Amino acid sequence: RGYTPRAVHLPFDLPPLLAVGAELKGAFCLTRGSQAFMSQHIGDLQNVETLQAMDSVAESMKRLLGITPQLIVHDVHPDYLSTRYAIEHGDLAIIGVQHHHAHMAACMAENRLEGELIGVIFDGTGYGDDGTVWGGEFLAGGFERASRMGRFRQVPLPGGDAAVREPYRMALAYCHDSIGSEAFTAPLAGWSELIEQERELLRLVIEKRINSPLTTSCGRLFDAVAALIGVRGIVSYEGQAAIELEAAADCGTESDGYPFTISETSGMLEIDWRQLFAALLEDIRSGSNQADMARRFHSSVAGASLETCRRIRSACGFERVVLSGGVFQNRLLTEQLWRLLEDDGFQVFTHRLVPPNDGGLALGQAVIAGSNYMKRGL
């Protein structure tokens, strides 16, 4: 993202503040008037040493830029070290910002957008307002507030963080959601080497919801498909399964997507992937090409996202769409969805100055908290 600190010019002035991001890909943001200054990449805030490094860099940037923050902004996840860091600064006003709203606002801010629009926010993990793990979200609103208008269908996250390291767990969760207990006897590459006791344990974990919080995560959906079609069942670094799935899709020629349904539940739109997984299982049994299956899956996500945005536009009248969240580091998906949306009359905005992943989150936190602080005197 160029040299640091480089000012991102905002569409309005903000009070001086410090936004501390989330947990992964830590980077903070300081504001001064209509300028926002992002820090360099600090690292994942999962230990005290990294948190201390962030504190040291923040103090240096405050002195360098001559900024004395009036408030500190954090993610609403209660267990993040960055949240605890903010709470410990009791001498400042403290504001928590929802993760996916911050992603949307970050893209709006760097594109100098005001007013209300649609946010398509796809990532791996974010603490939702209902206490579940969000990550496949459609928001409508602006800096002041954003309503959750759509989501992916919820599935269990078997074993919590273990499902991130072992994507075959997500493949099992999605297949179980689609075809029930038959998922545990299917002779598929992702779990064919599991012994009987391991299969039974995973069945209990999923069916009894043992350490299996519900998630709408788009990142975990990509992991599930990667494991199911034999791309990657266990990862050695974050995002590996999704990266390799995109690489496989680049070699595919099949452009038609798999089936999906969109319904309304709990007052919002919900994309249901059960038909997609049933169709994927049929393709696997028939010996379909891995690259073509990966390509069809990408087309399905883009097509379902377009249809959801259409329905939100019909309800709200918004023609502008921002794409944010770590999943939009996927070039193939981003370009497919961009073209589909623009061809349908939407104005589409993406990231150029800050990362779409959590490395750019602090910018969104800053503009949300800063604008609300000024307007409402929070």
Salt bridges, closest charged atoms under 4 A:
GLU59 OE2 - LYS62 NZ 3.03
ASP75 OD2 - HIS99 ND1 2.82
GLU110 OE1 - HIS351 ND1 2.92
ASP123 OD2 - HIS99 NE2 3.30
ASP123 OD1 - HIS100 NE2 2.95
ASP123 OD2 - HIS103 NE2 3.52
ASP130 OD2 - ARG148 NH1 3.74
GLU137 OE1 - ARG148 NE 2.62
GLU144 OE2 - ARG145 NH2 3.12
GLU144 OE2 - ARG376 NH2 2.80
GLU166 OE1 - ARG169 NE 2.58
ASP177 OD2 - ARG153 NE 2.77
GLU200 OE2 - ARG203 NH2 2.50
GLU207 OE2 - HIS176 NE2 3.02
GLU207 OE1 - ARG203 NH1 2.58
ASP223 OD2 - ARG220 NE 2.94
GLU238 OE1 - LYS25 NZ 2.87
GLU244 OE1 - ARG232 NE 3.03
ASP250 OD1 - ARG331 NH2 2.87
GLU270 OE2 - ARG151 NH2 2.94
ASP272 OD2 - ARG274 NH2 2.61
GLU282 OE2 - ARG285 NH1 3.22
ASP283 OD2 - ARG296 NH1 3.29
GLU307 OE1 - ARG310 NH1 3.25
GLU307 OE2 - ARG311 NE 3.12
GLU319 OE1 - ARG313 NH1 3.35
GLU335 OE1 - ARG331 NH1 3.17
ASP344 OD1 - ARG310 NH2 2.95
ASP344 OD2 - ARG313 NH2 2.57
ASP358 OD1 - HIS99 NE2 3.15
ASP358 OD1 - HIS103 NE2 3.07
